[in-house]
Amino acid sequence: MVNPTVRKILPIINFVIATAALGFQVSVLYPWHHQLEKRFNEMQIQQETKLAEYHQLKMDTIKNIEQNLNKLQTNKEK
């Protein structure tokens, strides 16, 4: 059997622990969540920029190849 004083104190201890956990979540984790979201959005913008640059580089390469092929075809026709 559990001591009757422990039965009276245990809910109070449980309440104190739960209140401390909630205080930690509100004061530490919630602001940290906003900071992480801001960094994630910055990283996403950076990734989109690099992807656009890579796409532009590929398009420039394809145009270069097409121009060289056109030059070769015009040289063969002459």
N, C-alpha and C positions, 0 to 999 in steps of 0.2 A: 504494500500500500504506500501511497505517496503521502507525505506529511501535509496536513491541512494548511500550514503556512505557505508551503510551496505552491499549493493550488491557488492561493490568493495572489501570490507574487508573480506567478508565471504569466498570466494575461497582461500584467503591467510591463513585464520584461518584453513580451512579444510586441506590445504597442510601442515601446520605446525603440525597439529594433526596426519595426516597420516605419516609424516616423523618421528615423535616421536614414533609412534607405530611400525614402521618398525625398527627403531633403537633399541627399546626394544626387539623386536623379535630376531634380529640378535645378540645383545650383551648379552642377558640374557637367552632367551628360547632355542636358538639353542645349546649353550654349555651344558645347563641343560639336553637337550635331549640326548646328548652323555653320560653324567653321568648316567642318568636313564637306558640307553641301556646297559652300562657296568655292573651296578648292577643287571639288569634283567638276563644278561648272567651268572653272578656269581651264582645267585639264581637258574637258570636252571641247571647248573652243579652240584650244591649242591643237588638239587632234584633228579637228575639222579643217583648220588652216593648213596643217601639214598634208592632209589628204588632198586638199585643193591644189596645193603646190605640186604634189606628186602627179596628180591628174594632168595639170598643165604641162609638166615636163614630158609626160608620156605623149600628150597631143603634139607638142613641139617635135618630138622625135618622129612621130608618125608623119607629120607634115614634111620633115626633112627627108625621110625615106621616099615619100611620094615625089618630092621635087627631084631627088636624085634619079628616081626611076623615069620620070618624065624627060630629064636630060639625057639619059641613056637611050631612050626610045627616039628622041629627036636626032641624036647622033647616028643611030642605026639607019634612020630614014634618009639621011644625007648621003 
